[in-house]
Amino acid sequence: MLIAGENNLNTLTIATPFYNEEEGLDNYFETVKKISNLINKRIILKFLFIDDGSKDNTKIKLIEFKDQNPNYDIKIFSHSENMGYGKTLKNSILLSNTDYLITYDSDCTYDYNLIVSLINNVENYNNDIVNVSYKLSQNIMEASYFRKFLSWGSSLIYRFIFPEIRKYNISVMTCSFRIYNLSKIKEIELKSNDFNCCAELLIKSMKKNLRISEIAGENLGRKFGYSKMKILKNIFNTLKTIILIKIN
């Protein structure tokens, strides 16, 4: 249930990146409908679909869904080639013109009902960013031991390098399920083009002393398709992102 609070959130964009996600799109489209019902006209809701150079029928199905559902405010933006999650995050911020932005992945690994918790947290506590953390959940994340180790390792490195993270006590740096106050992050320059862009944005927001909090959210794991993350490349890019943040 949405609760009216001190911070007026009148317009909201929910942005989702896609890269060869044809297999799970029907599930995602059903989730879009559920999200719309969840908001229930309490907030002006817009959807931003960013196709990151898919080579399957993802873009075609996105266009079909938009054409078949004119009652939803949907914008589709396409990259001519695969440019990485970071680029989709940058364009989500650039192309959104609402009060707030929620980034939510097409694999729906987090319960869409958490959107209510994100909105209520912003409105009741006047936060600029609210992060979803699987580490705060009572249930164990559905992922391989190696993926869990990678997530743990990257968070540990970020916490060790940047005292701002310890100050804010944020447990997960690379989760892509968040809500942002768009006016507060529009001018933040982001360098990373992969998942580390999530960490870069969060750290640079901490350096600007934005109000940031975290809520628990169970990672349910993928039901369709597969993760596009390249493990070794991601490790290299984590170190690269740390250097870029330190020198800027």
Buried (B, 14 or more C-beta within 10 A) or exposed (E): EBEEBEBEBEBBBBBBBBBBBBBBBEBBBEBBEBBBEBBEEBBBBBBBBBBBBBEBBBBEBBBEBBEEBEEBBBBBBBBEEBBBBBBBBBBBBEBBEBBBBBBBBBBBBBBBEBBBBBBBBBBEEEBBBBBBBBBBBEEEBBBEEEBBEBBEEBBEBBBEBBEBBEEBEBBBBBBBBBBBBBEBBEEBEBBBBBBBBBBBBBBBBBEBEBBBBBBBBBBBEBEBBEEBEEEEEBBEBBEBBBEBBEEE
